[in-house]
Amino acid sequence: MFVLTALVLPVLCGAGLAMDAHSYRRTDPVTGQQLLCDKCPPGTRMRAHCTISRQTECAPCGAGLYTEFWNYIAYCLRCDACSDHQRVVQPCNGTVNTVCECEAGFFWDQHFCRRHSACKPGHGVKAPGTPHRDTVCELCADGHYANIMQTHAACVTHSACKADEQLVLPGSRWHDNVCATCDHPIQKGTSSKK
């Protein structure tokens, strides 16, 4: 059993070259020999492949460039720039790309930042928009309204008239109850004071 394992294991491991996340296999162009080369660490790129006589040569990424993972790529990657209506959450450095997020009032929609939706009259905000999600609106229930002057307001309960007031106009889904006293009658949408 031991002899069989000893014969099969080198074949399964690429003739004895055990590869991990920090290495890669390469055939030496001069000798034709299978080599196990070290990858370059994050923040660097491969300047030259390893050979039978030398390790992999790595070079640091320059300004505005990065590599996030162990690699054997010839060129570092260019850092992303934030687009319209985005702000930098984390600037690019040698090992991490720029992280951008939509500005307040906008959310990411596949390829760009879009302004949060305004709720229609009679609808209030169920969940406010975030940089990753649009505003979620809901129809105001009976006895509730959303102020039509504020397109990002939640539905609230109609106000109750005070003891000395009378209900002049019942509230709807888009406006509150309108109350008045005999001392301050309503004229053209505003109360007149004596």
N, C-alpha and C positions, 0 to 999 in steps of 0.2 A: 504494500500500500504506500509506504514512504517513497519508494522508488518511482511509482507512478506519479505521485504528487510532485516530486522533484523534477520530473520530466515535463509535466503539463504546465506548471506554474510559470516558468519563463516564457512560454508561448502566450499564455493569457495576459502576461504583464508586458508584452512587447519586448521580448528577448531580455528580460531582467530590468527594464527601465520603468520603474514605478512612477507614474505621473500623478501630481496633485494639482490643486488650484493655483499654485505658484510656479508651475513648470509647464513646458510644452515639448513635444517631440519634433525633431527636425532631422533631415538627412544631410549630412555634411557633403557639400558639392564636390569637394576634392577627393575624399576617401570613400564616399558612398556609405559611410557608417551611420547607423541610427544614433542620434544624440538626444539627451534629455537636458534641455536648456532651461535656465531660470527666467521667469517672466520679470518684467520691470514693475516696481511698486507704483501705487497710485501717486500722481503728481509728476510722473516721469514717462518717457517713451523709450522705445528700443532704438539705440544708435547703430548697433551691429549685433547680428545673431552670434550665438556662441559657436565655437569651432572645437575641434578635438583638443586644441591647446589653449583656449581662452574662454572665459565666462561671457555671458551676454553683457554687452555694454549698454548702459542706460544713460539718458540725459534728462535734466529737469525740463518741465514745460515752461515756456516763457510767459510773459504778461499777457493776459487775455486768453490763455489756453489752459486746458486741464485734461487729466485722465482720472477717472473715478475708481477704476478697478485695476487689479494686476493684469498686465497686458504685454503684448509683443508687437504693438503697432508702431509704424515708422514716424507718424506725426501725431502730436497732441490734438485734441478736439478744440474747436473755437468756442469760447464762452457765449451763451445766448445773451441777447439784449432783450430787455422788457419791451413790450409793444405798447400801443396806445392804451391809455386808461389802466396801466399796470404800474406797480411800484415794486422795488427790489425788497424782498424779504431777507434774502441772504446773498451777499455778493459772491461772485465766482472767485475761487482761489485755485491753486494748483490741483486740488483733489476733488472739488465739488463744483458743478455747473451753477450758474446763476439761478436762484429760485425767485420767481415772480408771482405776484398775486394781484388780482383786480383791485382797483381803488374803491373807496367807499362809494356806494351807489351803483356798483357794477358787479357782474358775475361772469365767470368763465363759461363760454358756450362753444365748445369744440375747438375753435381756432382763434377766438378773439373775445375780448370783454364786451358784454352787452349791458346796457342800462337796465336796472331792475324794473320790472313791470309795475305800472301804477294800477291800483285796484279800480274797477269800474264803479260808478255810482251805485249805492246799495250793497256794496261789497266791502269788507274790511280785511285787514291783514290777519291771516291765520298764523303764518310764520314769516318773519322778516327775512329779506334777502341777505345773503352772505356773499363773500367773494367766490364761493363755489356753487351757489344755488340761487335761483330766482326767487322773488317774493311769491308766497303762496297766498292767494286770496280766497275768501269764502263769502257766500251770500249771508247777509245779516239775518238773524232769526227774527221772528215777530217780537216786537217790543224792544228792538235794538236798532241802532243806526251807525253809519260811518260818516263822519264829517266829509262832505263833498269838497271842501276846501283843502283837505289833507288827503292826498291820494295814497299815503302810506300809514293810515290810521286804522286801528282795530275797531271792531264793532263794540259799541258800548250800550248800556241800558238807557232807554229814554228817561230823562229827568222827570221827577214828580213835581207837580205844581205846589208852591208853598200854600200854607193855610189861607192866606188872604188873596190868592190868585185863582183865576178861572182858566181852564184849558180853552184856548182860542183856536189852535190848529193842532190836531193830533199828529204825533211824530210818524215818520215813515222810515223806510230803510236808509234814506239818505239825509234826513234831518231830524232834529230833536223835537220834542213837544214844544209848542209855543204857548206860553202862559202870560197872562196880563191881569192887572187889577183895574178896578173902575177908576182909580186915581191916575193910572198911567195907561191909557188905551193905546193900542197899536195903530200906527199910521204908516202906510207904505213900507212895511217890514221893519220899522224901528219903533221904539216906544217914545212917546212924547211926554216930557216932564213939565209939570206946571210950576 
